[in-house]
């Protein structure tokens, strides 16, 4: 099987991929074309059908399809110009090949996260941590196997766990470096900052925004989830609850990035930088994995607002 991250400009492709999205659109001149988002376990690929002929079999999102086409570059990203489509037949594909997953062992990562959570010494914060990550079996199952994003970074099975673990390690390092930080509050905020993504995004293979996700977003959902647990912890101080929810509300750091509030306490600032750092480094890693290893300069990358070079 030719994986998506192996495809290069100018190559002809005849392969089965999962069709994540398919849309019928029109060019500026009124000509109808199809826009597809194809997926395998290594990532996603934009596909276009410019000429709709009898060779293009009807297909739906969520189906496995055999595509014939050629790789071109569009806005510095590979795109598949498709000339033929047919639905894949049962037995022609293994679904496991089409679900992107973390390179790390999920159970090992979760044990590592539990070990960090066990270091939270403040009793009411420890109780909140346990209410999610030890006592809530349904939440734990969703959290362990969810992605952290639809496409931007950590968009794979176990991605939410991997991202959360990395952010928590970074915050632990910040707390050791800067004594003004409340370590227990920061660790709790780091572990809980993206819990809303378990409801913002659907499970694989869809990994798409839910109605709740589109209408509220993971920040609001996460604060609601914390509030639900706090009802069962009457001894939780009101100010501490507000500070924790503020960290979640402000972790994107800027209004234009979706934060309803800007960081107003040092723990929220530290969480924002840890979240942004891990997201950017993972995006860089995914970018470098998806291009020719011999390439030095990779062109202007909108996510980094820079022309990126491999070191």
Secondary structure, DSSP 8 states (H G I E B T S, - for coil): ---GGG--TT-EEEEEEEEEEEEEEE-TTS-EEEEEEEEETTEEEEEEE-S--TTB----TT-EEEEEEEEEEETTEEEEEEEEEEE--TTS--GGGGS-B-SS-HHHHHHHHHHHHTT--SHHHHHHHHHHHTT-HHHHHHHHH--S-SSSSS-SBTHHHHHHHHHHHHHHHHHHH-TTS-HHHHHHHHHHTTTTHHHHB--TTT--B-HHHHHT-HHHHHHHHHHHHHTT-TTS-HHHHHHHHHHHHTTT-SGGGT-SS---SHHHHHHHHHHHHHHHHHHHHHHHHTS-TT-SEEEEETTTTEEEE--
